[in-house]
Amino acid sequence: MVNLRLKRCGKKQRAFYRIVAIDLRSRREGRDLRKVAFYDPIKNQTYLNIPVILYFLEHGAQPTGTFQDIEKR
């Protein structure tokens, strides 16, 4: 099963997140299937690749709660 969730990147105290399609059993920093979005909470920037996100959602991917909050904004 595939999840859409955040993957932490960056330095200490300067984290940013990639939103990735990843296997449900993988770790947070595990190997992802595809990068679908980008979120920087420090600069308050978000980039969503909508067609790719819709593709994964149509094929049964489950978004996490955090991803859903970012998507609503």
PDB file of N, CA, C and O in Angstrom:
ATOM      1  N   MET A   1       0.840  -1.177   0.000  1.00  0.00           N
ATOM      2  CA  MET A   1       0.000   0.000   0.000  1.00  0.00           C
ATOM      3  C   MET A   1       0.887   1.243   0.000  1.00  0.00           C
ATOM      4  O   MET A   1       1.964   1.248   0.595  1.00  0.00           O
ATOM      5  N   VAL A   2       0.430   2.278  -0.663  1.00  0.00           N
ATOM      6  CA  VAL A   2       1.214   3.505  -0.821  1.00  0.00           C
ATOM      7  C   VAL A   2       0.625   4.609   0.053  1.00  0.00           C
ATOM      8  O   VAL A   2      -0.593   4.741   0.176  1.00  0.00           O
ATOM      9  N   ASN A   3       1.504   5.389   0.649  1.00  0.00           N
ATOM     10  CA  ASN A   3       1.121   6.542   1.457  1.00  0.00           C
ATOM     11  C   ASN A   3       1.682   7.811   0.830  1.00  0.00           C
ATOM     12  O   ASN A   3       2.741   7.780   0.204  1.00  0.00           O
ATOM     13  N   LEU A   4       0.984   8.917   0.994  1.00  0.00           N
ATOM     14  CA  LEU A   4       1.525  10.239   0.663  1.00  0.00           C
ATOM     15  C   LEU A   4       1.876  10.881   1.992  1.00  0.00           C
ATOM     16  O   LEU A   4       0.990  11.211   2.781  1.00  0.00           O
ATOM     17  N   ARG A   5       3.174  11.061   2.245  1.00  0.00           N
ATOM     18  CA  ARG A   5       3.588  11.598   3.533  1.00  0.00           C
ATOM     19  C   ARG A   5       4.832  12.452   3.411  1.00  0.00           C
ATOM     20  O   ARG A   5       5.452  12.519   2.350  1.00  0.00           O
ATOM     21  N   LEU A   6       5.196  13.109   4.513  1.00  0.00           N
ATOM     22  CA  LEU A   6       6.321  14.025   4.518  1.00  0.00           C
ATOM     23  C   LEU A   6       7.634  13.289   4.766  1.00  0.00           C
ATOM     24  O   LEU A   6       7.702  12.341   5.547  1.00  0.00           O
ATOM     25  N   LYS A   7       8.668  13.753   4.079  1.00  0.00           N
ATOM     26  CA  LYS A   7      10.017  13.228   4.251  1.00  0.00           C
ATOM     27  C   LYS A   7      10.899  14.403   4.648  1.00  0.00           C
ATOM     28  O   LYS A   7      11.003  15.373   3.898  1.00  0.00           O
ATOM     29  N   ARG A   8      11.533  14.335   5.809  1.00  0.00           N
ATOM     30  CA  ARG A   8      12.297  15.454   6.346  1.00  0.00           C
ATOM     31  C   ARG A   8      13.643  15.584   5.642  1.00  0.00           C
ATOM     32  O   ARG A   8      14.339  14.593   5.421  1.00  0.00           O
ATOM     33  N   CYS A   9      14.002  16.823   5.291  1.00  0.00           N
ATOM     34  CA  CYS A   9      15.280  17.124   4.657  1.00  0.00           C
ATOM     35  C   CYS A   9      15.833  18.394   5.301  1.00  0.00           C
ATOM     36  O   CYS A   9      15.137  19.048   6.078  1.00  0.00           O
ATOM     37  N   GLY A  10      17.063  18.743   4.986  1.00  0.00           N
ATOM     38  CA  GLY A  10      17.649  19.979   5.485  1.00  0.00           C
ATOM     39  C   GLY A  10      18.518  19.770   6.710  1.00  0.00           C
ATOM     40  O   GLY A  10      18.756  18.646   7.152  1.00  0.00           O
ATOM     41  N   LYS A  11      18.990  20.904   7.250  1.00  0.00           N
ATOM     42  CA  LYS A  11      19.871  20.878   8.418  1.00  0.00           C
ATOM     43  C   LYS A  11      19.071  20.937   9.713  1.00  0.00           C
ATOM     44  O   LYS A  11      17.847  21.074   9.705  1.00  0.00           O
ATOM     45  N   LYS A  12      19.789  20.832  10.817  1.00  0.00           N
ATOM     46  CA  LYS A  12      19.154  21.014  12.118  1.00  0.00           C
ATOM     47  C   LYS A  12      18.589  22.423  12.209  1.00  0.00           C
ATOM     48  O   LYS A  12      19.230  23.381  11.775  1.00  0.00           O
ATOM     49  N   GLN A  13      17.416  22.552  12.762  1.00  0.00           N
ATOM     50  CA  GLN A  13      16.732  23.829  12.948  1.00  0.00           C
ATOM     51  C   GLN A  13      16.368  24.520  11.626  1.00  0.00           C
ATOM     52  O   GLN A  13      15.837  25.630  11.662  1.00  0.00           O
ATOM     53  N   ARG A  14      16.627  23.920  10.484  1.00  0.00           N
ATOM     54  CA  ARG A  14      16.301  24.499   9.168  1.00  0.00           C
ATOM     55  C   ARG A  14      15.639  23.442   8.291  1.00  0.00           C
ATOM     56  O   ARG A  14      15.959  23.321   7.108  1.00  0.00           O
ATOM     57  N   ALA A  15      14.733  22.693   8.861  1.00  0.00           N
ATOM     58  CA  ALA A  15      14.127  21.573   8.152  1.00  0.00           C
ATOM     59  C   ALA A  15      13.143  22.052   7.094  1.00  0.00           C
ATOM     60  O   ALA A  15      12.450  23.054   7.271  1.00  0.00           O
ATOM     61  N   PHE A  16      13.099  21.323   6.006  1.00  0.00           N
ATOM     62  CA  PHE A  16      12.038  21.449   5.023  1.00  0.00           C
ATOM     63  C   PHE A  16      11.609  20.035   4.681  1.00  0.00           C
ATOM     64  O   PHE A  16      12.303  19.073   5.011  1.00  0.00           O
ATOM     65  N   TYR A  17      10.482  19.908   4.030  1.00  0.00           N
ATOM     66  CA  TYR A  17       9.909  18.596   3.811  1.00  0.00           C
ATOM     67  C   TYR A  17       9.573  18.382   2.343  1.00  0.00           C
ATOM     68  O   TYR A  17       9.105  19.289   1.655  1.00  0.00           O
ATOM     69  N   ARG A  18       9.822  17.169   1.881  1.00  0.00           N
ATOM     70  CA  ARG A  18       9.344  16.731   0.579  1.00  0.00           C
ATOM     71  C   ARG A  18       8.146  15.836   0.841  1.00  0.00           C
ATOM     72  O   ARG A  18       8.178  14.986   1.731  1.00  0.00           O
ATOM     73  N   ILE A  19       7.119  16.025   0.082  1.00  0.00           N
ATOM     74  CA  ILE A  19       5.971  15.144   0.190  1.00  0.00           C
ATOM     75  C   ILE A  19       6.153  14.085  -0.881  1.00  0.00           C
ATOM     76  O   ILE A  19       6.269  14.395  -2.066  1.00  0.00           O
ATOM     77  N   VAL A  20       6.176  12.828  -0.450  1.00  0.00           N
ATOM     78  CA  VAL A  20       6.531  11.738  -1.342  1.00  0.00           C
ATOM     79  C   VAL A  20       5.474  10.646  -1.304  1.00  0.00           C
ATOM     80  O   VAL A  20       4.741  10.496  -0.326  1.00  0.00           O
ATOM     81  N   ALA A  21       5.415   9.894  -2.385  1.00  0.00           N
ATOM     82  CA  ALA A  21       4.649   8.654  -2.419  1.00  0.00           C
ATOM     83  C   ALA A  21       5.620   7.562  -1.995  1.00  0.00           C
ATOM     84  O   ALA A  21       6.662   7.372  -2.623  1.00  0.00           O
ATOM     85  N   ILE A  22       5.280   6.851  -0.935  1.00  0.00           N
ATOM     86  CA  ILE A  22       6.208   5.892  -0.343  1.00  0.00           C
ATOM     87  C   ILE A  22       5.433   4.670   0.127  1.00  0.00           C
ATOM     88  O   ILE A  22       4.256   4.764   0.474  1.00  0.00           O
ATOM     89  N   ASP A  23       6.098   3.531   0.136  1.00  0.00           N
ATOM     90  CA  ASP A  23       5.477   2.307   0.621  1.00  0.00           C
ATOM     91  C   ASP A  23       5.145   2.465   2.100  1.00  0.00           C
ATOM     92  O   ASP A  23       5.924   3.053   2.849  1.00  0.00           O
ATOM     93  N   LEU A  24       4.022   1.959   2.516  1.00  0.00           N
ATOM     94  CA  LEU A  24       3.515   2.118   3.877  1.00  0.00           C
ATOM     95  C   LEU A  24       4.492   1.593   4.927  1.00  0.00           C
ATOM     96  O   LEU A  24       4.548   2.129   6.034  1.00  0.00           O
ATOM     97  N   ARG A  25       5.251   0.565   4.603  1.00  0.00           N
ATOM     98  CA  ARG A  25       6.142  -0.061   5.581  1.00  0.00           C
ATOM     99  C   ARG A  25       7.505   0.605   5.686  1.00  0.00           C
ATOM    100  O   ARG A  25       8.309   0.206   6.529  1.00  0.00           O
ATOM    101  N   SER A  26       7.797   1.609   4.857  1.00  0.00           N
ATOM    102  CA  SER A  26       9.107   2.252   4.850  1.00  0.00           C
ATOM    103  C   SER A  26       9.245   3.258   5.983  1.00  0.00           C
ATOM    104  O   SER A  26       8.255   3.753   6.522  1.00  0.00           O
ATOM    105  N   ARG A  27      10.491   3.548   6.331  1.00  0.00           N
ATOM    106  CA  ARG A  27      10.775   4.568   7.334  1.00  0.00           C
ATOM    107  C   ARG A  27      10.486   5.947   6.771  1.00  0.00           C
ATOM    108  O   ARG A  27      10.183   6.100   5.588  1.00  0.00           O
ATOM    109  N   ARG A  28      10.584   6.958   7.641  1.00  0.00           N
ATOM    110  CA  ARG A  28      10.349   8.339   7.208  1.00  0.00           C
ATOM    111  C   ARG A  28      11.369   8.764   6.166  1.00  0.00           C
ATOM    112  O   ARG A  28      11.010   9.435   5.197  1.00  0.00           O
ATOM    113  N   GLU A  29      12.635   8.390   6.341  1.00  0.00           N
ATOM    114  CA  GLU A  29      13.673   8.745   5.371  1.00  0.00           C
ATOM    115  C   GLU A  29      13.945   7.611   4.387  1.00  0.00           C
ATOM    116  O   GLU A  29      14.988   7.599   3.733  1.00  0.00           O
ATOM    117  N   GLY A  30      13.029   6.667   4.276  1.00  0.00           N
ATOM    118  CA  GLY A  30      13.220   5.530   3.392  1.00  0.00           C
ATOM    119  C   GLY A  30      13.141   5.908   1.919  1.00  0.00           C
ATOM    120  O   GLY A  30      12.928   7.067   1.564  1.00  0.00           O
ATOM    121  N   ARG A  31      13.318   4.904   1.081  1.00  0.00           N
ATOM    122  CA  ARG A  31      13.306   5.132  -0.363  1.00  0.00           C
ATOM    123  C   ARG A  31      11.885   5.411  -0.835  1.00  0.00           C
ATOM    124  O   ARG A  31      10.963   4.646  -0.555  1.00  0.00           O
ATOM    125  N   ASP A  32      11.723   6.516  -1.552  1.00  0.00           N
ATOM    126  CA  ASP A  32      10.392   6.896  -2.007  1.00  0.00           C
ATOM    127  C   ASP A  32      10.148   6.445  -3.441  1.00  0.00           C
ATOM    128  O   ASP A  32      11.087   6.220  -4.204  1.00  0.00           O
ATOM    129  N   LEU A  33       8.873   6.317  -3.793  1.00  0.00           N
ATOM    130  CA  LEU A  33       8.499   5.960  -5.159  1.00  0.00           C
ATOM    131  C   LEU A  33       8.582   7.171  -6.081  1.00  0.00           C
ATOM    132  O   LEU A  33       9.063   7.075  -7.211  1.00  0.00           O
ATOM    133  N   ARG A  34       8.100   8.328  -5.577  1.00  0.00           N
ATOM    134  CA  ARG A  34       8.119   9.551  -6.378  1.00  0.00           C
ATOM    135  C   ARG A  34       7.934  10.757  -5.477  1.00  0.00           C
ATOM    136  O   ARG A  34       7.162  10.715  -4.520  1.00  0.00           O
ATOM    137  N   LYS A  35       8.645  11.833  -5.787  1.00  0.00           N
ATOM    138  CA  LYS A  35       8.460  13.095  -5.081  1.00  0.00           C
ATOM    139  C   LYS A  35       7.280  13.821  -5.715  1.00  0.00           C
ATOM    140  O   LYS A  35       7.255  14.022  -6.929  1.00  0.00           O
ATOM    141  N   VAL A  36       6.300  14.217  -4.901  1.00  0.00           N
ATOM    142  CA  VAL A  36       5.097  14.816  -5.459  1.00  0.00           C
ATOM    143  C   VAL A  36       4.896  16.261  -5.020  1.00  0.00           C
ATOM    144  O   VAL A  36       4.103  16.975  -5.633  1.00  0.00           O
ATOM    145  N   ALA A  37       5.591  16.715  -3.975  1.00  0.00           N
ATOM    146  CA  ALA A  37       5.381  18.077  -3.499  1.00  0.00           C
ATOM    147  C   ALA A  37       6.557  18.509  -2.622  1.00  0.00           C
ATOM    148  O   ALA A  37       7.450  17.718  -2.319  1.00  0.00           O
ATOM    149  N   PHE A  38       6.534  19.779  -2.225  1.00  0.00           N
ATOM    150  CA  PHE A  38       7.585  20.392  -1.429  1.00  0.00           C
ATOM    151  C   PHE A  38       6.928  21.325  -0.425  1.00  0.00           C
ATOM    152  O   PHE A  38       5.993  22.044  -0.776  1.00  0.00           O
ATOM    153  N   TYR A  39       7.400  21.327   0.821  1.00  0.00           N
ATOM    154  CA  TYR A  39       6.846  22.206   1.854  1.00  0.00           C
ATOM    155  C   TYR A  39       7.973  22.745   2.723  1.00  0.00           C
ATOM    156  O   TYR A  39       8.747  21.980   3.298  1.00  0.00           O
ATOM    157  N   ASP A  40       8.060  24.077   2.816  1.00  0.00           N
ATOM    158  CA  ASP A  40       9.054  24.737   3.654  1.00  0.00           C
ATOM    159  C   ASP A  40       8.322  25.554   4.718  1.00  0.00           C
ATOM    160  O   ASP A  40       7.804  26.627   4.409  1.00  0.00           O
ATOM    161  N   PRO A  41       8.267  25.072   5.964  1.00  0.00           N
ATOM    162  CA  PRO A  41       7.515  25.797   6.999  1.00  0.00           C
ATOM    163  C   PRO A  41       8.187  27.091   7.441  1.00  0.00           C
ATOM    164  O   PRO A  41       7.513  27.981   7.960  1.00  0.00           O
ATOM    165  N   ILE A  42       9.483  27.217   7.250  1.00  0.00           N
ATOM    166  CA  ILE A  42      10.198  28.425   7.670  1.00  0.00           C
ATOM    167  C   ILE A  42       9.852  29.589   6.752  1.00  0.00           C
ATOM    168  O   ILE A  42       9.536  30.681   7.223  1.00  0.00           O
ATOM    169  N   LYS A  43       9.910  29.359   5.446  1.00  0.00           N
ATOM    170  CA  LYS A  43       9.569  30.401   4.470  1.00  0.00           C
ATOM    171  C   LYS A  43       8.095  30.386   4.106  1.00  0.00           C
ATOM    172  O   LYS A  43       7.628  31.245   3.358  1.00  0.00           O
ATOM    173  N   ASN A  44       7.357  29.412   4.630  1.00  0.00           N
ATOM    174  CA  ASN A  44       5.935  29.239   4.363  1.00  0.00           C
ATOM    175  C   ASN A  44       5.662  29.111   2.862  1.00  0.00           C
ATOM    176  O   ASN A  44       4.777  29.774   2.322  1.00  0.00           O
ATOM    177  N   GLN A  45       6.439  28.247   2.198  1.00  0.00           N
ATOM    178  CA  GLN A  45       6.281  27.981   0.772  1.00  0.00           C
ATOM    179  C   GLN A  45       5.795  26.557   0.569  1.00  0.00           C
ATOM    180  O   GLN A  45       6.208  25.636   1.273  1.00  0.00           O
ATOM    181  N   THR A  46       4.916  26.394  -0.398  1.00  0.00           N
ATOM    182  CA  THR A  46       4.412  25.069  -0.742  1.00  0.00           C
ATOM    183  C   THR A  46       4.325  24.953  -2.248  1.00  0.00           C
ATOM    184  O   THR A  46       3.852  25.866  -2.925  1.00  0.00           O
ATOM    185  N   TYR A  47       4.780  23.835  -2.767  1.00  0.00           N
ATOM    186  CA  TYR A  47       4.639  23.525  -4.183  1.00  0.00           C
ATOM    187  C   TYR A  47       3.994  22.149  -4.282  1.00  0.00           C
ATOM    188  O   TYR A  47       4.542  21.173  -3.769  1.00  0.00           O
ATOM    189  N   LEU A  48       2.841  22.057  -4.931  1.00  0.00           N
ATOM    190  CA  LEU A  48       2.141  20.792  -5.105  1.00  0.00           C
ATOM    191  C   LEU A  48       2.059  20.454  -6.582  1.00  0.00           C
ATOM    192  O   LEU A  48       1.648  21.288  -7.389  1.00  0.00           O
ATOM    193  N   ASN A  49       2.439  19.258  -6.937  1.00  0.00           N
ATOM    194  CA  ASN A  49       2.302  18.765  -8.307  1.00  0.00           C
ATOM    195  C   ASN A  49       0.950  18.047  -8.376  1.00  0.00           C
ATOM    196  O   ASN A  49       0.872  16.834  -8.180  1.00  0.00           O
ATOM    197  N   ILE A  50      -0.103  18.802  -8.652  1.00  0.00           N
ATOM    198  CA  ILE A  50      -1.477  18.323  -8.557  1.00  0.00           C
ATOM    199  C   ILE A  50      -1.751  17.089  -9.430  1.00  0.00           C
ATOM    200  O   ILE A  50      -2.353  16.140  -8.929  1.00  0.00           O
ATOM    201  N   PRO A  51      -1.341  17.051 -10.716  1.00  0.00           N
ATOM    202  CA  PRO A  51      -1.644  15.853 -11.524  1.00  0.00           C
ATOM    203  C   PRO A  51      -1.051  14.574 -10.939  1.00  0.00           C
ATOM    204  O   PRO A  51      -1.693  13.524 -10.978  1.00  0.00           O
ATOM    205  N   VAL A  52       0.148  14.646 -10.405  1.00  0.00           N
ATOM    206  CA  VAL A  52       0.785  13.453  -9.837  1.00  0.00           C
ATOM    207  C   VAL A  52       0.075  13.047  -8.539  1.00  0.00           C
ATOM    208  O   VAL A  52      -0.134  11.860  -8.291  1.00  0.00           O
ATOM    209  N   ILE A  53      -0.295  14.029  -7.716  1.00  0.00           N
ATOM    210  CA  ILE A  53      -1.006  13.731  -6.472  1.00  0.00           C
ATOM    211  C   ILE A  53      -2.344  13.062  -6.785  1.00  0.00           C
ATOM    212  O   ILE A  53      -2.705  12.072  -6.148  1.00  0.00           O
ATOM    213  N   LEU A  54      -3.078  13.592  -7.759  1.00  0.00           N
ATOM    214  CA  LEU A  54      -4.359  12.998  -8.133  1.00  0.00           C
ATOM    215  C   LEU A  54      -4.185  11.582  -8.678  1.00  0.00           C
ATOM    216  O   LEU A  54      -5.011  10.707  -8.419  1.00  0.00           O
ATOM    217  N   TYR A  55      -3.113  11.359  -9.431  1.00  0.00           N
ATOM    218  CA  TYR A  55      -2.843  10.026  -9.960  1.00  0.00           C
ATOM    219  C   TYR A  55      -2.695   9.016  -8.825  1.00  0.00           C
ATOM    220  O   TYR A  55      -3.301   7.945  -8.861  1.00  0.00           O
ATOM    221  N   PHE A  56      -1.887   9.358  -7.817  1.00  0.00           N
ATOM    222  CA  PHE A  56      -1.674   8.427  -6.708  1.00  0.00           C
ATOM    223  C   PHE A  56      -2.946   8.246  -5.877  1.00  0.00           C
ATOM    224  O   PHE A  56      -3.221   7.139  -5.415  1.00  0.00           O
ATOM    225  N   LEU A  57      -3.725   9.313  -5.678  1.00  0.00           N
ATOM    226  CA  LEU A  57      -4.963   9.192  -4.917  1.00  0.00           C
ATOM    227  C   LEU A  57      -5.980   8.318  -5.649  1.00  0.00           C
ATOM    228  O   LEU A  57      -6.699   7.544  -5.016  1.00  0.00           O
ATOM    229  N   GLU A  58      -6.046   8.436  -6.974  1.00  0.00           N
ATOM    230  CA  GLU A  58      -6.958   7.603  -7.764  1.00  0.00           C
ATOM    231  C   GLU A  58      -6.565   6.129  -7.724  1.00  0.00           C
ATOM    232  O   GLU A  58      -7.419   5.252  -7.850  1.00  0.00           O
ATOM    233  N   HIS A  59      -5.280   5.859  -7.550  1.00  0.00           N
ATOM    234  CA  HIS A  59      -4.801   4.483  -7.520  1.00  0.00           C
ATOM    235  C   HIS A  59      -4.681   3.942  -6.097  1.00  0.00           C
ATOM    236  O   HIS A  59      -3.995   2.943  -5.878  1.00  0.00           O
ATOM    237  N   GLY A  60      -5.330   4.577  -5.130  1.00  0.00           N
ATOM    238  CA  GLY A  60      -5.441   4.003  -3.791  1.00  0.00           C
ATOM    239  C   GLY A  60      -4.451   4.481  -2.754  1.00  0.00           C
ATOM    240  O   GLY A  60      -4.398   3.903  -1.669  1.00  0.00           O
ATOM    241  N   ALA A  61      -3.669   5.498  -3.027  1.00  0.00           N
ATOM    242  CA  ALA A  61      -2.730   6.002  -2.027  1.00  0.00           C
ATOM    243  C   ALA A  61      -3.497   6.686  -0.896  1.00  0.00           C
ATOM    244  O   ALA A  61      -4.509   7.346  -1.132  1.00  0.00           O
ATOM    245  N   GLN A  62      -3.007   6.522   0.326  1.00  0.00           N
ATOM    246  CA  GLN A  62      -3.640   7.118   1.494  1.00  0.00           C
ATOM    247  C   GLN A  62      -2.807   8.304   1.978  1.00  0.00           C
ATOM    248  O   GLN A  62      -1.642   8.119   2.331  1.00  0.00           O
ATOM    249  N   PRO A  63      -3.366   9.517   2.006  1.00  0.00           N
ATOM    250  CA  PRO A  63      -2.623  10.671   2.519  1.00  0.00           C
ATOM    251  C   PRO A  63      -2.612  10.666   4.041  1.00  0.00           C
ATOM    252  O   PRO A  63      -3.576  10.234   4.674  1.00  0.00           O
ATOM    253  N   THR A  64      -1.519  11.147   4.627  1.00  0.00           N
ATOM    254  CA  THR A  64      -1.458  11.278   6.078  1.00  0.00           C
ATOM    255  C   THR A  64      -2.201  12.536   6.499  1.00  0.00           C
ATOM    256  O   THR A  64      -2.539  13.372   5.661  1.00  0.00           O
ATOM    257  N   GLY A  65      -2.453  12.669   7.780  1.00  0.00           N
ATOM    258  CA  GLY A  65      -3.162  13.831   8.296  1.00  0.00           C
ATOM    259  C   GLY A  65      -2.411  15.123   8.062  1.00  0.00           C
ATOM    260  O   GLY A  65      -3.018  16.139   7.723  1.00  0.00           O
ATOM    261  N   THR A  66      -1.104  15.102   8.238  1.00  0.00           N
ATOM    262  CA  THR A  66      -0.287  16.287   8.023  1.00  0.00           C
ATOM    263  C   THR A  66      -0.335  16.728   6.567  1.00  0.00           C
ATOM    264  O   THR A  66      -0.441  17.921   6.281  1.00  0.00           O
ATOM    265  N   PHE A  67      -0.259  15.781   5.657  1.00  0.00           N
ATOM    266  CA  PHE A  67      -0.347  16.110   4.237  1.00  0.00           C
ATOM    267  C   PHE A  67      -1.705  16.717   3.897  1.00  0.00           C
ATOM    268  O   PHE A  67      -1.779  17.660   3.110  1.00  0.00           O
ATOM    269  N   GLN A  68      -2.768  16.191   4.475  1.00  0.00           N
ATOM    270  CA  GLN A  68      -4.097  16.721   4.219  1.00  0.00           C
ATOM    271  C   GLN A  68      -4.211  18.179   4.697  1.00  0.00           C
ATOM    272  O   GLN A  68      -4.843  19.000   4.033  1.00  0.00           O
ATOM    273  N   ASP A  69      -3.604  18.496   5.839  1.00  0.00           N
ATOM    274  CA  ASP A  69      -3.626  19.874   6.338  1.00  0.00           C
ATOM    275  C   ASP A  69      -2.899  20.818   5.383  1.00  0.00           C
ATOM    276  O   ASP A  69      -3.374  21.924   5.122  1.00  0.00           O
ATOM    277  N   ILE A  70      -1.764  20.394   4.868  1.00  0.00           N
ATOM    278  CA  ILE A  70      -0.996  21.209   3.925  1.00  0.00           C
ATOM    279  C   ILE A  70      -1.774  21.375   2.624  1.00  0.00           C
ATOM    280  O   ILE A  70      -1.793  22.458   2.041  1.00  0.00           O
ATOM    281  N   GLU A  71      -2.410  20.306   2.174  1.00  0.00           N
ATOM    282  CA  GLU A  71      -3.161  20.326   0.929  1.00  0.00           C
ATOM    283  C   GLU A  71      -4.356  21.286   1.004  1.00  0.00           C
ATOM    284  O   GLU A  71      -4.681  21.950   0.020  1.00  0.00           O
ATOM    285  N   LYS A  72      -5.004  21.359   2.162  1.00  0.00           N
ATOM    286  CA  LYS A  72      -6.147  22.257   2.323  1.00  0.00           C
ATOM    287  C   LYS A  72      -5.751  23.718   2.211  1.00  0.00           C
ATOM    288  O   LYS A  72      -6.518  24.529   1.690  1.00  0.00           O
ATOM    289  N   ARG A  73      -4.559  24.067   2.695  1.00  0.00           N
ATOM    290  CA  ARG A  73      -4.094  25.449   2.610  1.00  0.00           C
ATOM    291  C   ARG A  73      -3.741  25.759   1.175  1.00  0.00           C
ATOM    292  O   ARG A  73      -3.324  26.877   0.870  1.00  0.00           O
TER     293      ARG A  73
END
